[in-house]
Amino acid sequence: MPELPEVESTRRGIEREATGLRIQQLRIYDHRLRWPVDPQMPALVAGQRIVAVERRAKYLLLRLERGTLIVHLGMSGSLRVLDAATPRLKHDQFDLLLDSGMAAVATMALRFNDPRRFGSLHFTGEDPGRHPLLRALAPEPLESKFDAEYLHRVTRGRRAAIKQVLMNGRLVTGVGNIYASEALFRARISPRRGARRLSRTDCVRLVRSVRAALNAAIRAGGTTLRDYVGTDGNPGYFRQRLYIYERAGKPCRVCRTVVRRIRQGQRSTYYCPSCQV
Ligand SMILES: [Zn+2]
C-alpha cells in the first residue's frame, strides 16, 4: 500500500514533470473507483494548466487555474508520467493527457493504474481544504502542529498501545504500519507500551523519530516517476533500507537481539525486545 513517503515522492515527481502543462483531455477508462468518478469532470478540467502540485495527508492536489483535482492512490494505485503514446495496461483507470499548450497532440500522460480500485478522483472548484474528504483530517506528521506537546496531550488517558495510537488517523494522519514500526524502533519505545505511559521526553523522541523515518523514506524515493515502475511493468513501491520492518527472526541492526513480530490490530508489528522498552 502506498504510504505517505510514496505519495510525497509521487507529488514531487509530478510537480517536476507536469507543472505548467495543460490538460488536453481527461480520459476516464473506468468510472468505478472507490467513489464513482463524476462524468462531468473531463469537461471541467479540459484546457486548464496544472499550476501546482500539493499534498494533504495521502491526497494529491493538482491545482489547476480554476479548481483542484484530488487524487488518492488507495490500496494499490500509482500515478506515472509516461509518453502519451504508451499503450494502456490492464487496470489503467484514467489518463490526464498533457501538453505544453503549443502542440495539437498530447505529449505526456499522467496515468493512474489501480488494480483494486480503492483509489479516487474528485474535482472541486472551491477551496480544497473545505472538501468533505479533506476538511476533518488530523495533523500531519511532517507539519509543526504534530509536536511533542500535541502527542503528549492526545495520548493522555489512552490505554491502547502506542503503535495503534500512532496509526489512528483521527489523531495523526498518514503514519502507516511500516513507519509506525520504524519510528518506534528509532525512538527505542516498545510498540506495546500503553500510550498514556509515554513521558514528555518519550513524546519528543517519538515525534522526532516519526519525522526521521518518513523523511529517510522520502529521500530514498527521490527518483523520477519514470523510474517508479519495476521492469515487470508493475509499480514498484520503493524499498528503502528499513531498520526493523519485516525483519522478524533476524538480528537487530543495533544490538543483534532477534527481532520479534507480533500482531496488533490485525497488523504485523516488528520490534527489538532489548532496544525498545
Ligand atoms: Zn536491538
Residues whose N, C-alpha, C, O or C-beta is under 5 A from the ligand:
A	BS01	ZN	C252 V254 C255 R256 T257 C272 S274 C275
